[in-house]
Amino acid sequence: MFVYVLNKHGKPLMPCQPRKARILLRDGKAKVIKREPFTIQLKFGSSEYKQKILKGGKRKLNQAAYSIHGFHLFDKVRFAGQECFVFGRRTSGYFDLRKLDGTVVHRSASWRQLQKTCNRKSILISKEVIGAPPTTEVAGVRAEIS
């Protein structure tokens, strides 16, 4: 069981144990805002620190870094002669590679086997229109494929 805590300005902080809430209320450092769910508001300024917790109370422990060995999510790479995209990354340096339509090229390719073709900011977005030749768009510029 937890007690919800609001800072001095009414913004949510990390929940605390009921024992901590009783001590804060006894010392006059907090006041009761709601009884269901039991919520207290601090009367003093706090650092407004909140842990990284997902909905449901699970911590974000295994989140890969933004860049691993120079590769980012959705970078266009060449693997074994095929053009594909980085769909998943692991801190160990292995990547989940897929084509643009979602077909799996390799589930666990090492970064040593990859060559970066394009950064993710300059990737091509292919659009298929039934009855029309395939086209490619880059930042709003349309180009015909022959």
N, CA and C atoms as an extended XYZ file, in Angstrom:
438
Properties=species:S:1:pos:R:3:atomname:S:1:resname:S:1:resid:I:1 pbc="F F F"
N         0.838       -1.176        0.000 N   MET     1
C         0.000        0.000        0.000 CA  MET     1
C         0.889        1.249        0.000 C   MET     1
N         0.508        2.224       -0.795 N   PHE     2
C         1.269        3.458       -0.892 CA  PHE     2
C         0.369        4.650       -0.646 C   PHE     2
N         0.993        5.748       -0.278 N   VAL     3
C         0.293        7.021       -0.105 CA  VAL     3
C         0.790        7.938       -1.206 C   VAL     3
N        -0.141        8.523       -1.948 N   TYR     4
C         0.228        9.440       -3.023 CA  TYR     4
C         0.651       10.776       -2.427 C   TYR     4
N         1.673       11.383       -3.048 N   VAL     5
C         2.254       12.618       -2.532 CA  VAL     5
C         2.246       13.674       -3.625 C   VAL     5
N         1.815       14.889       -3.250 N   LEU     6
C         1.864       16.047       -4.140 CA  LEU     6
C         2.862       17.041       -3.567 C   LEU     6
N         3.541       17.781       -4.452 N   ASN     7
C         4.473       18.784       -3.942 CA  ASN     7
C         3.702       20.030       -3.511 C   ASN     7
N         4.417       21.056       -3.138 N   LYS     8
C         3.815       22.295       -2.640 CA  LYS     8
C         2.887       22.942       -3.667 C   LYS     8
N         3.173       22.712       -4.966 N   HIS     9
C         2.402       23.333       -6.038 CA  HIS     9
C         1.327       22.410       -6.598 C   HIS     9
N         1.153       21.219       -6.021 N   GLY    10
C         0.103       20.294       -6.445 CA  GLY    10
C         0.506       19.312       -7.530 C   GLY    10
N         1.775       19.250       -7.871 N   LYS    11
C         2.240       18.290       -8.886 CA  LYS    11
C         2.632       16.976       -8.206 C   LYS    11
N         2.355       15.834       -8.872 N   PRO    12
C         2.623       14.546       -8.221 CA  PRO    12
C         4.113       14.237       -8.073 C   PRO    12
N         4.437       13.632       -6.938 N   LEU    13
C         5.781       13.128       -6.661 CA  LEU    13
C         5.688       11.614       -6.525 C   LEU    13
N         6.774       10.981       -6.129 N   MET    14
C         6.776        9.540       -5.916 CA  MET    14
C         5.924        9.200       -4.690 C   MET    14
N         5.154        8.111       -4.760 N   PRO    15
C         4.381        7.694       -3.579 CA  PRO    15
C         5.319        7.293       -2.435 C   PRO    15
N         4.795        7.333       -1.211 N   CYS    16
C         5.603        6.950       -0.064 CA  CYS    16
C         4.868        5.897        0.763 C   CYS    16
N         5.544        5.343        1.732 N   GLN    17
C         4.957        4.372        2.638 CA  GLN    17
C         4.031        5.097        3.631 C   GLN    17
N         3.004        4.413        4.139 N   PRO    18
C         2.106        5.048        5.113 CA  PRO    18
C         2.832        5.561        6.364 C   PRO    18
N         3.890        4.866        6.768 N   ARG    19
C         4.644        5.306        7.947 CA  ARG    19
C         5.258        6.681        7.726 C   ARG    19
N         5.843        6.892        6.547 N   LYS    20
C         6.453        8.189        6.212 CA  LYS    20
C         5.375        9.278        6.173 C   LYS    20
N         4.190        8.933        5.624 N   ALA    21
C         3.094        9.896        5.549 CA  ALA    21
C         2.619       10.290        6.948 C   ALA    21
N         2.519        9.316        7.860 N   ARG    22
C         2.102        9.623        9.239 CA  ARG    22
C         3.100       10.558        9.918 C   ARG    22
N         4.388       10.338        9.687 N   ILE    23
C         5.416       11.192       10.288 CA  ILE    23
C         5.319       12.616        9.739 C   ILE    23
N         5.135       12.741        8.413 N   LEU    24
C         5.014       14.078        7.809 CA  LEU    24
C         3.773       14.805        8.318 C   LEU    24
N         2.665       14.093        8.457 N   LEU    25
C         1.430       14.702        8.964 CA  LEU    25
C         1.587       15.089       10.437 C   LEU    25
N         2.209       14.220       11.256 N   ARG    26
C         2.399       14.487       12.679 CA  ARG    26
C         3.265       15.719       12.905 C   ARG    26
N         4.317       15.885       12.069 N   ASP    27
C         5.238       17.013       12.221 CA  ASP    27
C         4.723       18.293       11.568 C   ASP    27
N         3.563       18.235       10.928 N   GLY    28
C         2.988       19.424       10.294 CA  GLY    28
C         3.642       19.780        8.970 C   GLY    28
N         4.343       18.847        8.371 N   LYS    29
C         5.023       19.101        7.098 CA  LYS    29
C         4.158       18.760        5.891 C   LYS    29
N         2.975       18.184        6.151 N   ALA    30
C         2.079       17.812        5.055 CA  ALA    30
C         0.639       17.932        5.525 C   ALA    30
N        -0.285       17.980        4.550 N   LYS    31
C        -1.711       18.008        4.875 CA  LYS    31
C        -2.439       17.012        3.975 C   LYS    31
N        -3.573       16.502        4.455 N   VAL    32
C        -4.358       15.520        3.711 CA  VAL    32
C        -5.167       16.242        2.642 C   VAL    32
N        -5.083       15.750        1.401 N   ILE    33
C        -5.842       16.321        0.289 CA  ILE    33
C        -7.065       15.459       -0.005 C   ILE    33
N        -6.860       14.156       -0.135 N   LYS    34
C        -7.956       13.214       -0.411 CA  LYS    34
C        -7.809       11.997        0.483 C   LYS    34
N        -8.941       11.414        0.837 N   ARG    35
C        -8.894       10.191        1.626 CA  ARG    35
C        -8.976        8.949        0.753 C   ARG    35
N        -9.542        9.055       -0.437 N   GLU    36
C        -9.685        7.900       -1.339 CA  GLU    36
C        -9.286        8.299       -2.741 C   GLU    36
N        -8.178        7.941       -3.317 N   PRO    37
C        -7.031        7.304       -2.681 CA  PRO    37
C        -6.329        8.299       -1.764 C   PRO    37
N        -5.763        7.796       -0.694 N   PHE    38
C        -5.166        8.668        0.317 CA  PHE    38
C        -4.011        9.447       -0.297 C   PHE    38
N        -4.152       10.784       -0.266 N   THR    39
C        -3.173       11.671       -0.895 CA  THR    39
C        -2.809       12.782        0.071 C   THR    39
N        -1.515       13.063        0.174 N   ILE    40
C        -1.060       14.175        1.006 CA  ILE    40
C        -0.331       15.191        0.140 C   ILE    40
N        -0.303       16.438        0.629 N   GLN    41
C         0.426       17.498       -0.068 CA  GLN    41
C         1.458       18.066        0.886 C   GLN    41
N         2.692       18.199        0.399 N   LEU    42
C         3.768       18.737        1.221 CA  LEU    42
C         3.593       20.235        1.401 C   LEU    42
N         3.982       20.751        2.553 N   LYS    43
C         3.902       22.188        2.826 CA  LYS    43
C         5.241       22.885        2.595 C   LYS    43
N         6.265       22.106        2.248 N   PHE    44
C         7.597       22.676        2.036 CA  PHE    44
C         8.061       22.352        0.615 C   PHE    44
N         9.040       23.100        0.138 N   GLY    45
C         9.585       22.868       -1.200 CA  GLY    45
C        10.376       21.575       -1.252 C   GLY    45
N        10.298       20.889       -2.382 N   SER    46
C        11.044       19.637       -2.547 CA  SER    46
C        11.779       19.683       -3.885 C   SER    46
N        12.629       18.693       -4.103 N   SER    47
C        13.440       18.684       -5.320 CA  SER    47
C        12.653       18.243       -6.548 C   SER    47
N        11.416       17.787       -6.352 N   GLU    48
C        10.548       17.313       -7.432 CA  GLU    48
C        11.160       16.160       -8.203 C   GLU    48
N        11.972       15.346       -7.533 N   TYR    49
C        12.586       14.189       -8.174 CA  TYR    49
C        11.563       13.074       -8.314 C   TYR    49
N        11.489       12.491       -9.509 N   LYS    50
C        10.629       11.344       -9.742 CA  LYS    50
C        11.448       10.268      -10.424 C   LYS    50
N        11.263        9.005      -10.006 N   GLN    51
C        11.949        7.910      -10.660 CA  GLN    51
C        11.284        7.606      -11.984 C   GLN    51
N        12.021        6.929      -12.870 N   LYS    52
C        11.476        6.545      -14.163 CA  LYS    52
C        10.656        5.276      -13.983 C   LYS    52
N         9.349        5.427      -13.882 N   ILE    53
C         8.472        4.279      -13.687 CA  ILE    53
C         7.391        4.310      -14.750 C   ILE    53
N         7.160        3.167      -15.386 N   LEU    54
C         6.104        3.041      -16.364 CA  LEU    54
C         4.775        2.842      -15.660 C   LEU    54
N         3.686        2.995      -16.390 N   LYS    55
C         2.364        2.775      -15.828 CA  LYS    55
C         2.274        1.334      -15.341 C   LYS    55
N         1.761        1.133      -14.166 N   GLY    56
C         1.695       -0.200      -13.606 CA  GLY    56
C         2.804       -0.452      -12.594 C   GLY    56
N         3.687        0.526      -12.394 N   GLY    57
C         4.708        0.415      -11.368 CA  GLY    57
C         5.959       -0.327      -11.783 C   GLY    57
N         6.197       -0.536      -13.072 N   LYS    58
C         7.402       -1.230      -13.509 CA  LYS    58
C         8.473       -0.210      -13.857 C   LYS    58
N         9.689       -0.440      -13.377 N   ARG    59
C        10.781        0.490      -13.648 CA  ARG    59
C        11.375        0.234      -15.018 C   ARG    59
N        11.897        1.277      -15.618 N   LYS    60
C        12.548        1.180      -16.926 CA  LYS    60
C        13.996        0.762      -16.722 C   LYS    60
N        14.257       -0.505      -16.583 N   LEU    61
C        15.618       -0.956      -16.338 CA  LEU    61
C        16.361       -1.277      -17.615 C   LEU    61
N        15.712       -1.979      -18.525 N   ASN    62
C        16.432       -2.435      -19.716 CA  ASN    62
C        16.071       -1.590      -20.934 C   ASN    62
N        16.383       -0.330      -20.868 N   GLN    63
C        16.207        0.564      -22.001 CA  GLN    63
C        17.566        0.757      -22.665 C   GLN    63
N        17.649        0.473      -23.960 N   ALA    64
C        18.914        0.637      -24.670 CA  ALA    64
C        19.221        2.125      -24.840 C   ALA    64
N        20.487        2.431      -24.954 N   ALA    65
C        20.917        3.807      -25.119 CA  ALA    65
C        20.473        4.356      -26.474 C   ALA    65
N        20.528        5.680      -26.607 N   TYR    66
C        20.115        6.345      -27.840 CA  TYR    66
C        20.982        5.906      -29.021 C   TYR    66
N        22.285        5.804      -28.804 N   SER    67
C        23.220        5.414      -29.854 CA  SER    67
C        24.097        4.272      -29.347 C   SER    67
N        24.128        3.179      -30.111 N   ILE    68
C        24.973        2.041      -29.756 CA  ILE    68
C        25.925        1.789      -30.910 C   ILE    68
N        27.210        1.991      -30.665 N   HIS    69
C        28.266        1.833      -31.682 CA  HIS    69
C        27.971        2.682      -32.921 C   HIS    69
N        27.349        3.851      -32.739 N   GLY    70
C        27.053        4.753      -33.842 CA  GLY    70
C        25.761        4.454      -34.584 C   GLY    70
N        25.013        3.435      -34.175 N   PHE    71
C        23.756        3.081      -34.827 CA  PHE    71
C        22.587        3.532      -33.965 C   PHE    71
N        21.574        4.079      -34.625 N   HIS    72
C        20.366        4.550      -33.961 CA  HIS    72
C        19.185        3.702      -34.424 C   HIS    72
N        18.077        3.844      -33.762 N   LEU    73
C        16.853        3.174      -34.161 CA  LEU    73
C        16.405        3.713      -35.517 C   LEU    73
N        16.021        2.851      -36.435 N   PHE    74
C        15.530        3.152      -37.779 CA  PHE    74
C        16.599        3.663      -38.739 C   PHE    74
N        17.873        3.486      -38.417 N   ASP    75
C        18.936        3.788      -39.381 CA  ASP    75
C        18.874        2.778      -40.520 C   ASP    75
N        19.191        3.240      -41.729 N   LYS    76
C        19.245        2.349      -42.886 CA  LYS    76
C        20.646        1.749      -42.936 C   LYS    76
N        20.730        0.412      -42.951 N   VAL    77
C        22.019       -0.275      -42.924 CA  VAL    77
C        22.066       -1.340      -44.016 C   VAL    77
N        23.293       -1.791      -44.311 N   ARG    78
C        23.502       -2.890      -45.244 CA  ARG    78
C        24.003       -4.076      -44.442 C   ARG    78
N        23.291       -5.215      -44.585 N   PHE    79
C        23.658       -6.441      -43.890 CA  PHE    79
C        23.619       -7.589      -44.885 C   PHE    79
N        24.736       -8.245      -45.106 N   ALA    80
C        24.864       -9.385      -46.023 CA  ALA    80
C        24.316       -9.046      -47.412 C   ALA    80
N        24.629       -7.843      -47.898 N   GLY    81
C        24.213       -7.439      -49.237 CA  GLY    81
C        22.773       -6.970      -49.333 C   GLY    81
N        22.046       -6.869      -48.228 N   GLN    82
C        20.654       -6.420      -48.239 CA  GLN    82
C        20.529       -5.078      -47.533 C   GLN    82
N        19.674       -4.230      -48.082 N   GLU    83
C        19.350       -2.964      -47.439 CA  GLU    83
C        18.235       -3.224      -46.434 C   GLU    83
N        18.427       -2.804      -45.178 N   CYS    84
C        17.395       -3.003      -44.164 CA  CYS    84
C        17.483       -1.885      -43.132 C   CYS    84
N        16.596       -1.938      -42.146 N   PHE    85
C        16.505       -0.894      -41.132 CA  PHE    85
C        16.684       -1.493      -39.744 C   PHE    85
N        17.243       -0.707      -38.829 N   VAL    86
C        17.408       -1.131      -37.440 CA  VAL    86
C        16.070       -0.935      -36.740 C   VAL    86
N        15.429       -2.048      -36.354 N   PHE    87
C        14.135       -1.964      -35.684 CA  PHE    87
C        14.257       -2.140      -34.180 C   PHE    87
N        15.323       -2.776      -33.713 N   GLY    88
C        15.531       -2.952      -32.281 CA  GLY    88
C        17.009       -2.962      -31.998 C   GLY    88
N        17.394       -2.481      -30.826 N   ARG    89
C        18.808       -2.436      -30.489 CA  ARG    89
C        19.002       -2.913      -29.065 C   ARG    89
N        20.157       -3.503      -28.829 N   ARG    90
C        20.507       -4.001      -27.506 CA  ARG    90
C        21.824       -3.372      -27.089 C   ARG    90
N        22.015       -3.194      -25.815 N   THR    91
C        23.242       -2.565      -25.330 CA  THR    91
C        24.472       -3.421      -25.611 C   THR    91
N        24.272       -4.718      -25.881 N   SER    92
C        25.401       -5.603      -26.184 CA  SER    92
C        25.940       -5.372      -27.591 C   SER    92
N        25.235       -4.593      -28.432 N   GLY    93
C        25.712       -4.313      -29.779 CA  GLY    93
C        25.056       -5.169      -30.840 C   GLY    93
N        23.982       -5.853      -30.510 N   TYR    94
C        23.242       -6.660      -31.477 CA  TYR    94
C        21.942       -5.950      -31.818 C   TYR    94
N        21.524       -6.087      -33.080 N   PHE    95
C        20.384       -5.329      -33.574 CA  PHE    95
C        19.354       -6.236      -34.242 C   PHE    95
N        18.094       -5.830      -34.187 N   ASP    96
C        17.003       -6.492      -34.898 CA  ASP    96
C        16.851       -5.750      -36.221 C   ASP    96
N        17.036       -6.441      -37.333 N   LEU    97
C        17.003       -5.820      -38.652 CA  LEU    97
C        15.769       -6.269      -39.420 C   LEU    97
N        15.086       -5.302      -40.056 N   ARG    98
C        13.903       -5.610      -40.852 CA  ARG    98
C        13.869       -4.744      -42.092 C   ARG    98
N        13.092       -5.206      -43.079 N   LYS    99
C        12.856       -4.406      -44.267 CA  LYS    99
C        11.752       -3.408      -43.954 C   LYS    99
N        11.481       -2.505      -44.883 N   LEU   100
C        10.487       -1.466      -44.654 CA  LEU   100
C         9.079       -2.038      -44.508 C   LEU   100
N         8.812       -3.176      -45.170 N   ASP   101
C         7.490       -3.788      -45.063 CA  ASP   101
C         7.341       -4.639      -43.806 C   ASP   101
N         8.400       -4.778      -43.004 N   GLY   102
C         8.330       -5.488      -41.740 CA  GLY   102
C         8.887       -6.897      -41.762 C   GLY   102
N         9.306       -7.394      -42.925 N   THR   103
C         9.870       -8.742      -42.967 CA  THR   103
C        11.219       -8.758      -42.256 C   THR   103
N        11.441       -9.793      -41.478 N   VAL   104
C        12.647       -9.895      -40.657 CA  VAL   104
C        13.827      -10.319      -41.521 C   VAL   104
N        14.921       -9.560      -41.456 N   VAL   105
C        16.161       -9.908      -42.143 CA  VAL   105
C        17.042      -10.708      -41.187 C   VAL   105
N        17.213      -10.207      -39.971 N   HIS   106
C        18.001      -10.903      -38.951 CA  HIS   106
C        17.550      -10.397      -37.585 C   HIS   106
N        17.356      -11.309      -36.636 N   ARG   107
C        16.875      -10.910      -35.311 CA  ARG   107
C        18.005      -10.462      -34.379 C   ARG   107
N        19.233      -10.892      -34.663 N   SER   108
C        20.322      -10.568      -33.761 CA  SER   108
C        21.629      -10.430      -34.537 C   SER   108
N        21.751       -9.344      -35.287 N   ALA   109
C        22.954       -9.099      -36.087 CA  ALA   109
C        23.923       -8.238      -35.295 C   ALA   109
N        25.193       -8.606      -35.321 N   SER   110
C        26.219       -7.857      -34.611 CA  SER   110
C        26.514       -6.545      -35.329 C   SER   110
N        26.918       -5.548      -34.556 N   TRP   111
C        27.221       -4.240      -35.142 CA  TRP   111
C        28.426       -4.314      -36.069 C   TRP   111
N        29.274       -5.319      -35.899 N   ARG   112
C        30.458       -5.464      -36.753 CA  ARG   112
C        30.087       -5.889      -38.172 C   ARG   112
N        28.925       -6.507      -38.343 N   GLN   113
C        28.484       -6.977      -39.652 CA  GLN   113
C        27.667       -5.930      -40.404 C   GLN   113
N        27.453       -4.768      -39.821 N   LEU   114
C        26.583       -3.746      -40.410 CA  LEU   114
C        27.389       -2.602      -40.998 C   LEU   114
N        26.851       -2.034      -42.083 N   GLN   115
C        27.377       -0.804      -42.662 CA  GLN   115
C        26.234        0.199      -42.700 C   GLN   115
N        26.459        1.379      -42.128 N   LYS   116
C        25.402        2.395      -42.133 CA  LYS   116
C        25.298        3.005      -43.521 C   LYS   116
N        24.096        2.979      -44.086 N   THR   117
C        23.857        3.561      -45.401 CA  THR   117
C        23.354        4.987      -45.270 C   THR   117
N        22.322        5.170      -44.454 N   CYS   118
C        21.730        6.493      -44.227 CA  CYS   118
C        21.363        6.640      -42.761 C   CYS   118
N        21.450        7.871      -42.292 N   ASN   119
C        20.939        8.149      -40.959 CA  ASN   119
C        19.427        8.122      -41.002 C   ASN   119
N        18.820        8.029      -39.852 N   ARG   120
C        17.366        7.912      -39.836 CA  ARG   120
C        16.656        9.198      -40.226 C   ARG   120
N        17.322       10.323      -40.213 N   LYS   121
C        16.686       11.579      -40.599 CA  LYS   121
C        16.542       11.705      -42.107 C   LYS   121
N        17.283       10.890      -42.860 N   SER   122
C        17.242       11.015      -44.308 CA  SER   122
C        16.781        9.728      -44.987 C   SER   122
N        15.964        8.924      -44.296 N   ILE   123
C        15.519        7.674      -44.907 CA  ILE   123
C        14.397        7.939      -45.902 C   ILE   123
N        14.272        7.037      -46.855 N   LEU   124
C        13.217        7.143      -47.854 CA  LEU   124
C        11.960        6.457      -47.350 C   LEU   124
N        10.828        7.061      -47.613 N   ILE   125
C         9.548        6.478      -47.240 CA  ILE   125
C         8.876        6.039      -48.525 C   ILE   125
N         8.702        4.751      -48.694 N   SER   126
C         8.094        4.271      -49.938 CA  SER   126
C         6.583        4.216      -49.779 C   SER   126
N         5.876        4.636      -50.819 N   LYS   127
C         4.420        4.607      -50.835 CA  LYS   127
C         3.984        3.843      -52.070 C   LYS   127
N         3.055        2.939      -51.883 N   GLU   128
C         2.532        2.183      -53.009 CA  GLU   128
C         1.084        2.576      -53.236 C   GLU   128
N         0.782        2.998      -54.445 N   VAL   129
C        -0.583        3.329      -54.828 CA  VAL   129
C        -0.984        2.326      -55.903 C   VAL   129
N        -2.140        1.699      -55.716 N   ILE   130
C        -2.594        0.688      -56.663 CA  ILE   130
C        -2.870        1.346      -58.012 C   ILE   130
N        -2.279        0.804      -59.070 N   GLY   131
C        -2.473        1.325      -60.420 CA  GLY   131
C        -1.525        2.441      -60.788 C   GLY   131
N        -0.604        2.812      -59.917 N   ALA   132
C         0.351        3.879      -60.201 CA  ALA   132
C         1.762        3.319      -60.029 C   ALA   132
N         2.751        3.908      -60.749 N   PRO   133
C         4.127        3.435      -60.576 CA  PRO   133
C         4.612        3.744      -59.162 C   PRO   133
N         5.490        2.904      -58.596 N   PRO   134
C         5.982        3.166      -57.242 CA  PRO   134
C         6.762        4.472      -57.177 C   PRO   134
N         6.559        5.224      -56.118 N   THR   135
C         7.251        6.499      -55.933 CA  THR   135
C         7.939        6.498      -54.582 C   THR   135
N         8.834        7.448      -54.444 N   THR   136
C         9.532        7.609      -53.175 CA  THR   136
C         9.489        9.075      -52.800 C   THR   136
N         9.275        9.358      -51.513 N   GLU   137
C         9.237       10.735      -51.042 CA  GLU   137
C        10.358       10.969      -50.050 C   GLU   137
N        11.039       12.104      -50.211 N   VAL   138
C        12.050       12.512      -49.254 CA  VAL   138
C        11.743       13.953      -48.886 C   VAL   138
N        11.345       14.163      -47.660 N   ALA   139
C        11.046       15.499      -47.139 CA  ALA   139
C        10.104       16.271      -48.072 C   ALA   139
N         9.075       15.605      -48.573 N   GLY   140
C         8.072       16.261      -49.386 CA  GLY   140
C         8.418       16.367      -50.860 C   GLY   140
N         9.603       15.955      -51.273 N   VAL   141
C         9.998       15.997      -52.689 CA  VAL   141
C         9.668       14.635      -53.294 C   VAL   141
N         8.995       14.626      -54.413 N   ARG   142
C         8.556       13.382      -55.023 CA  ARG   142
C         9.487       13.001      -56.174 C   ARG   142
N         9.875       11.746      -56.213 N   ALA   143
C        10.765       11.277      -57.277 CA  ALA   143
C        10.201        9.987      -57.868 C   ALA   143
N        10.207        9.877      -59.172 N   GLU   144
C         9.726        8.685      -59.858 CA  GLU   144
C        10.836        7.639      -59.884 C   GLU   144
N        10.475        6.380      -59.674 N   ILE   145
C        11.441        5.279      -59.739 CA  ILE   145
C        11.298        4.599      -61.072 C   ILE   145
N        12.424        4.407      -61.767 N   SER   146
C        12.382        3.760      -63.069 CA  SER   146
C        12.793        2.309      -62.956 C   SER   146
